[in-house]
Amino acid sequence: MARYPSDDQPVGDLRAARAEREPENGELFERLGELRRAEKLQALVYRHMAARAEAAGEVELAHRFHGLHADEQHHLSRLTARMLELGANPADLSTLQAPPASLDDWQEIVRTSEAAEIDRYRSLDRSDLDEVTRSLVDEILSVEERHAQELGGKWTVA
Protein backbone atom coordinates (compact mmCIF):
# COMPACT_ATOMS: atom_id res chain seq x y z
CA MET A 1 0.00 0.00 0.00
CA ALA A 2 1.23 3.49 -0.80
CA ARG A 3 2.36 5.64 2.10
CA TYR A 4 -0.25 8.29 1.31
CA PRO A 5 -3.56 7.22 -0.22
CA SER A 6 -4.87 9.01 -3.29
CA ASP A 7 -7.81 11.38 -3.14
CA ASP A 8 -10.02 9.01 -5.10
CA GLN A 9 -9.92 6.28 -2.44
CA PRO A 10 -13.08 5.72 -0.38
CA VAL A 11 -13.10 7.35 3.07
CA GLY A 12 -12.94 3.96 4.80
CA ASP A 13 -9.70 3.20 2.96
CA LEU A 14 -8.29 6.57 4.04
CA ARG A 15 -9.09 5.80 7.69
CA ALA A 16 -7.47 2.38 7.38
CA ALA A 17 -4.36 3.92 5.83
CA ARG A 18 -4.22 6.50 8.64
CA ALA A 19 -4.52 3.76 11.28
CA GLU A 20 -1.67 1.83 9.64
CA ARG A 21 0.64 4.88 9.84
CA GLU A 22 -0.18 5.78 13.44
CA PRO A 23 2.13 3.23 15.14
CA GLU A 24 5.17 4.33 13.11
CA ASN A 25 4.61 7.96 14.17
CA GLY A 26 3.31 7.23 17.67
CA GLU A 27 5.96 9.17 19.59
CA LEU A 28 5.72 12.14 17.23
CA PHE A 29 1.92 12.13 17.50
CA GLU A 30 2.20 12.01 21.28
CA ARG A 31 4.53 15.03 21.36
CA LEU A 32 2.43 17.01 18.90
CA GLY A 33 -0.64 16.10 20.94
CA GLU A 34 1.03 17.44 24.09
CA LEU A 35 1.85 20.68 22.27
CA ARG A 36 -1.76 20.96 21.06
CA ARG A 37 -3.09 20.50 24.57
CA ALA A 38 -0.71 23.14 25.97
CA GLU A 39 -1.68 25.58 23.22
CA LYS A 40 -5.38 25.01 23.90
CA LEU A 41 -4.92 25.61 27.63
CA GLN A 42 -2.89 28.74 26.97
CA ALA A 43 -5.53 30.04 24.55
CA LEU A 44 -8.19 29.47 27.20
CA VAL A 45 -6.14 31.33 29.82
CA TYR A 46 -5.65 34.32 27.54
CA ARG A 47 -9.34 34.36 26.56
CA HIS A 48 -10.29 34.29 30.26
CA MET A 49 -7.85 37.10 31.04
CA ALA A 50 -9.14 39.18 28.10
CA ALA A 51 -12.68 38.86 29.42
CA ARG A 52 -11.55 39.91 32.90
CA ALA A 53 -9.68 42.90 31.49
CA GLU A 54 -12.75 43.94 29.48
CA ALA A 55 -14.96 43.66 32.57
CA ALA A 56 -12.49 45.87 34.47
CA GLY A 57 -12.50 48.47 31.69
CA GLU A 58 -8.85 47.76 30.85
CA VAL A 59 -9.17 48.14 27.08
CA GLU A 60 -5.45 48.07 26.21
CA LEU A 61 -4.83 45.07 28.45
CA ALA A 62 -7.81 43.24 26.93
CA HIS A 63 -6.40 43.97 23.46
CA ARG A 64 -3.03 42.52 24.54
CA PHE A 65 -4.70 39.30 25.75
CA HIS A 66 -6.84 39.04 22.61
CA GLY A 67 -3.65 39.17 20.53
CA LEU A 68 -2.05 36.43 22.61
CA HIS A 69 -5.24 34.39 22.41
CA ALA A 70 -5.33 34.72 18.61
CA ASP A 71 -1.74 33.50 18.28
CA GLU A 72 -2.28 30.52 20.59
CA GLN A 73 -5.45 29.56 18.70
CA HIS A 74 -3.52 29.77 15.44
CA HIS A 75 -0.80 27.50 16.85
CA LEU A 76 -3.45 25.01 17.95
CA SER A 77 -4.97 25.01 14.47
CA ARG A 78 -1.62 24.59 12.73
CA LEU A 79 -0.59 21.71 15.01
CA THR A 80 -3.96 20.02 14.49
CA ALA A 81 -3.68 20.37 10.73
CA ARG A 82 -0.16 18.95 10.75
CA MET A 83 -1.23 15.96 12.82
CA LEU A 84 -4.05 15.26 10.38
CA GLU A 85 -1.65 15.56 7.44
CA LEU A 86 0.61 12.99 9.11
CA GLY A 87 -2.31 10.62 9.68
CA ALA A 88 -3.00 11.16 13.37
CA ASN A 89 -6.38 11.31 15.04
CA PRO A 90 -5.96 14.33 17.34
CA ALA A 91 -7.63 14.18 20.74
CA ASP A 92 -10.81 16.11 21.43
CA LEU A 93 -9.80 19.09 23.58
CA SER A 94 -13.27 20.59 23.97
CA THR A 95 -13.56 19.67 27.65
CA LEU A 96 -10.40 21.49 28.77
CA GLN A 97 -10.94 24.42 31.09
CA ALA A 98 -8.69 27.36 31.83
CA PRO A 99 -7.15 27.48 35.26
CA PRO A 100 -8.10 30.63 37.16
CA ALA A 101 -5.85 33.61 36.51
CA SER A 102 -5.67 37.02 38.10
CA LEU A 103 -5.06 40.33 36.39
CA ASP A 104 -3.10 41.48 39.44
CA ASP A 105 0.00 39.56 38.43
CA TRP A 106 -0.69 39.21 34.70
CA GLN A 107 2.86 40.03 33.63
CA GLU A 108 4.31 37.22 35.74
CA ILE A 109 1.61 34.83 34.52
CA VAL A 110 2.43 35.63 30.88
CA ARG A 111 6.20 35.41 31.42
CA THR A 112 5.91 32.07 33.23
CA SER A 113 3.47 30.62 30.70
CA GLU A 114 5.48 31.70 27.71
CA ALA A 115 8.72 30.41 29.26
CA ALA A 116 7.06 27.01 29.69
CA GLU A 117 5.91 27.04 26.06
CA ILE A 118 9.37 28.00 24.85
CA ASP A 119 10.86 25.13 26.87
CA ARG A 120 8.35 22.67 25.37
CA TYR A 121 9.23 23.65 21.81
CA ARG A 122 12.97 23.79 22.45
CA SER A 123 12.91 20.35 24.08
CA LEU A 124 11.68 18.66 20.90
CA ASP A 125 14.35 16.58 19.21
CA ARG A 126 14.36 18.23 15.80
CA SER A 127 16.36 15.40 14.25
CA ASP A 128 13.23 13.23 14.61
CA LEU A 129 11.04 15.72 12.76
CA ASP A 130 10.37 15.87 9.05
CA GLU A 131 11.14 19.16 7.30
CA VAL A 132 7.54 20.46 7.33
CA THR A 133 6.98 19.68 11.01
CA ARG A 134 10.38 21.10 11.97
CA SER A 135 9.56 24.32 10.12
CA LEU A 136 6.19 24.57 11.85
CA VAL A 137 7.73 24.03 15.28
CA ASP A 138 10.41 26.64 14.57
CA GLU A 139 7.79 29.17 13.43
CA ILE A 140 5.71 28.63 16.56
CA LEU A 141 8.80 28.83 18.78
CA SER A 142 9.70 32.16 17.20
CA VAL A 143 6.24 33.55 18.02
CA GLU A 144 6.38 32.21 21.59
CA GLU A 145 9.74 33.92 22.09
CA ARG A 146 8.20 37.16 20.84
CA HIS A 147 5.30 36.72 23.29
CA ALA A 148 7.80 36.41 26.14
CA GLN A 149 9.68 39.55 25.03
CA GLU A 150 6.68 41.75 24.29
CA LEU A 151 4.06 40.27 26.69
CA GLY A 152 1.66 40.62 23.79
CA GLY A 153 0.51 38.85 20.68
CA LYS A 154 -0.53 39.00 17.04
CA TRP A 155 2.91 37.92 15.82
CA THR A 156 1.74 34.86 13.91
CA VAL A 157 2.02 35.08 10.15
CA ALA A 158 -1.00 33.51 8.46
N, C-alpha and C positions, 0 to 999 in steps of 0.2 A: 504494500500500500504506500502511496506517496506520502511524504511528510506533511504536506498541506493539501487538503482536498480541494477539488475545483468547485467553482460556484454553481455548477449545474448538478451537483450531487444532492440527493434528498437530505432534508434536515436531519433525519435519523442517522444517516451515514456521517454527517458532520459531527454530531454528538459522539458517535462511536469513535471517530478519529480523534476528537478532543480528549476523550477518556483514555485512549491509548497513549497519548503524549504526556498526560499528567504525571505519571510516575517518573519519567525521565527528567522532568523539570520540577519535581516536588519541592526541593529545597528553595529554588528560586521563587516558586509560587508562594511558599510560606513566608519568605522575606518580603516579597512585594505585598502580600496580604497584611503583614505587620505594618508596613509603611502606609498602606491604605487606611488601616484602622487608626493609626496615629494622626493622619491627616484629617480624617473625619472628626475625631475628638477635638483636634485643634480648631477646626472650622466651627464646631459647636460652641466651643469656649469663646471664640471671637464674636460669634453671632450673639451669644448671651451678653457679652460685655458691651457690644454695640447697642443692644436694647436698653441696658442699664444706663449707658451714657445718654441715650436719647431721652429716657425718662427723667434724668437729672438735668436736662437742658444743656448738656455738654456737646454741642454740635460738632466742633472740631475733633473731639475725642471719638465721638460716634463715627465720624467719617474715617478716622484712622483705623478703627476696628473693622469697619465695613471693607476697607481695602485689604486688610489682613485676611478677613473671612473669604473674600473673593479669590485671593491667591490660593488659600488652602483648599477651597472647593475645586479650583482648577487643577491643583495637584492630584486631588482625589480622583477627578475625572480622567486625567491622563494616565494615572497608575491603573485604574480600572480598565481603560481601553487597551493598555499594553498587556495586561493579564489576559484579556479576551483574545487579543491577537496571538498570544503564545499558546492559547488553548486551555487556559484555566477557567474554573468556575468560581469567580470571586464570591466571598461570603456576603450575606445580607447584613448591612450595617445599620439598618433602619431603627434598631432598638437601642442604639447607643445614646447615652445622655451625657450632657456636659457636666463636669464637676462644677460646684459653685465657685465663683470668682468675684473678687471685690474690686471696685474701681480705686479704692484707697491705695493699693500697692500695684496698680496696673503695670507700671514700668518693670518692676521686678518679675511679675508674672510673665510678661512678654519675653523678657530677657531669658528667664529660666526655660520657658517653653521652647523658644527658638534654639537655645543652646542644645536642648535635648534632641530636637529635630536635626540639627546640624550633625550631632554625634551619630544619630541613626544612619544618616546618609553617608557619612564618612566611614562608618564601620563596615559598609558593604564591601565585599571582596570584588573589585571591578574586573579582575581576571576571569571571574566566573560568569560575567555578563556579556551578552551579545552586544554588538555595536549600537543598535537602536536603544536597547534598555540602558546601556551605559550612558549614552547621550541624554536620555530622559532624566536619569538620576543626577547627572552633572548639572543639567538645567535647573532642576528643582533645588539642588543644593545651593546653587548660586543665588536663587531667590530667597532661600531661607537665611543665607548669610546677610543678604540685604535687609531682611526683616530685623535681624539682630542688630544691625548697625543703625537703622533708621527708626526702629520701633513703629513701623508703618508698612503698608502694603501697596498693592497695585503695581508690582514689579514683573509679574508674569507676562511673557510675550505670548500672544495667542497663536 
